[in-house]
Amino acid sequence: MNTLPVPSVLFVCVHNAGRSQMAAAFLTRLGGNRVQVRSAGSVPADTVNPAAVDALAEVGIDISAETPKVLTADAVQASDVVITMGCGDTCPYFPGKRYLDWQLEDPAGQGVAAVRPIRDEIERRVRGLLAELGIEPEA
């Protein structure tokens, strides 16, 4: 029986419609129940970016039912690792949390062809994060 605590990761971008949604989907897929995943935005959009939905569908991940969520201080406090993606000073900072800033191109307004390389880079970084957390990716 595994008695180690399950790490919690929060992905944050401005609109919670593209990068953070893709990252959360990859971590959920690859980390399974061995990691708790959240995503949020400082100024959430009304819907998830359709190009991000399509790009993830190409690799077998369905985020079509996801909705952008507003970033709250509670979500940050409940997370062990906070990964920001372009939200700058609008992301709250709490001492004792591990923060990473992933500089990634914003997929907003781009077609699926432009989103594919962003998707692939996010998957690469999520796999690296899992390795740092000592979690073997699921198939």
C-alpha positions as CSV (number, residue, x, y, z in Angstrom):
1,M,0.0,0.0,0.0
2,N,1.3,3.4,-1.0
3,T,1.4,5.8,1.9
4,L,3.1,8.6,0.2
5,P,1.0,11.8,-0.2
6,V,-0.4,12.5,-3.7
7,P,1.2,15.6,-5.0
8,S,-1.1,18.4,-6.3
9,V,-0.3,20.4,-9.4
10,L,-2.0,23.6,-10.5
11,F,-1.6,24.9,-14.1
12,V,-2.4,28.6,-14.5
13,C,-2.6,30.7,-17.6
14,V,-4.6,33.9,-18.3
15,H,-7.7,32.4,-20.0
16,N,-7.5,28.7,-18.9
17,A,-8.6,27.9,-22.4
18,G,-5.5,26.5,-24.1
19,R,-2.1,25.9,-22.5
20,S,-3.2,25.1,-18.9
21,Q,-6.1,22.9,-20.2
22,M,-3.7,20.9,-22.4
23,A,-1.2,20.6,-19.5
24,A,-3.8,19.4,-17.1
25,A,-5.2,16.9,-19.6
26,F,-1.7,15.4,-20.2
27,L,-0.9,15.3,-16.5
28,T,-4.3,13.6,-15.8
29,R,-3.7,11.1,-18.5
30,L,0.0,10.3,-17.7
31,G,-0.2,10.7,-13.9
32,G,-3.5,8.9,-13.3
33,N,-4.5,8.8,-9.7
34,R,-1.0,9.4,-8.5
35,V,-1.2,13.1,-8.9
36,Q,-4.0,15.6,-8.2
37,V,-4.5,18.0,-11.1
38,R,-6.1,21.5,-11.3
39,S,-6.1,24.3,-13.9
40,A,-7.3,27.8,-13.7
41,G,-7.1,31.2,-15.3
42,S,-6.6,34.7,-14.0
43,V,-9.3,36.0,-16.5
44,P,-11.0,32.8,-17.7
45,A,-12.5,32.6,-21.2
46,D,-16.0,31.5,-21.9
47,T,-14.9,28.3,-23.6
48,V,-11.9,26.1,-24.2
49,N,-9.9,27.0,-27.3
50,P,-11.4,24.7,-30.1
51,A,-7.9,24.3,-31.7
52,A,-6.6,23.0,-28.3
53,V,-9.6,20.6,-28.2
54,D,-8.8,19.4,-31.7
55,A,-5.0,19.1,-31.1
56,L,-5.6,16.9,-28.0
57,A,-8.2,14.8,-29.8
58,E,-5.5,13.9,-32.3
59,V,-3.5,12.2,-29.5
60,G,-6.6,10.6,-28.0
61,I,-7.4,13.0,-25.2
62,D,-10.9,14.5,-25.0
63,I,-11.2,17.9,-23.3
64,S,-14.4,19.0,-25.1
65,A,-16.4,18.9,-21.9
66,E,-13.9,21.1,-20.0
67,T,-14.7,24.7,-19.0
68,P,-12.3,27.5,-18.0
69,K,-12.1,28.0,-14.3
70,V,-11.2,31.1,-12.3
71,L,-8.0,31.1,-10.4
72,T,-8.6,31.3,-6.6
73,A,-6.2,31.7,-3.7
74,D,-7.6,28.4,-2.3
75,A,-6.6,26.5,-5.4
76,V,-3.0,27.9,-5.1
77,Q,-2.9,27.1,-1.4
78,A,-4.1,23.5,-2.0
79,S,-1.4,22.9,-4.6
80,D,2.2,21.7,-4.0
81,V,3.4,22.8,-7.4
82,V,2.0,25.9,-9.3
83,I,3.0,26.1,-13.0
84,T,2.3,29.4,-14.6
85,M,2.1,30.0,-18.3
86,G,2.0,33.7,-19.1
87,C,-0.1,35.1,-16.3
88,G,2.7,37.2,-14.9
89,D,1.8,39.3,-11.9
90,T,-1.8,38.2,-11.9
91,C,-0.8,34.9,-10.4
92,P,-1.0,34.9,-6.6
93,Y,2.2,33.9,-4.8
94,F,2.3,32.0,-1.6
95,P,5.5,31.2,0.3
96,G,6.4,27.5,0.5
97,K,4.9,26.6,-2.8
98,R,7.0,25.4,-5.7
99,Y,6.5,27.7,-8.7
100,L,7.6,26.9,-12.2
101,D,7.0,29.3,-15.2
102,W,6.6,27.5,-18.5
103,Q,7.3,30.0,-21.3
104,L,5.0,28.7,-24.1
105,E,3.4,30.3,-27.1
106,D,-0.2,31.3,-26.5
107,P,-2.5,29.2,-28.8
108,A,-5.3,31.8,-28.7
109,G,-6.5,32.6,-32.1
110,Q,-4.4,30.0,-33.8
111,G,-5.4,27.0,-35.9
112,V,-4.7,23.4,-35.0
113,A,-1.5,23.3,-37.1
114,A,0.0,26.1,-35.0
115,V,-1.2,24.4,-31.7
116,R,0.4,21.0,-32.4
117,P,3.9,22.1,-31.6
118,I,2.7,23.8,-28.4
119,R,0.8,20.6,-27.5
120,D,3.9,18.5,-28.1
121,E,6.1,20.8,-26.0
122,I,3.5,20.7,-23.1
123,E,3.5,16.9,-23.2
124,R,7.3,16.9,-23.1
125,R,7.3,19.2,-20.1
126,V,4.6,17.2,-18.3
127,R,6.6,14.1,-18.7
128,G,9.6,15.9,-17.2
129,L,7.5,17.1,-14.3
130,L,6.3,13.5,-13.7
131,A,10.0,12.4,-13.6
132,E,10.8,15.2,-11.1
133,L,7.9,14.0,-8.9
134,G,9.1,10.4,-9.2
135,I,6.0,9.2,-11.0
136,E,6.2,6.8,-13.9
137,P,3.9,7.9,-16.7
138,E,1.0,5.6,-17.5
139,A,0.8,4.2,-21.0
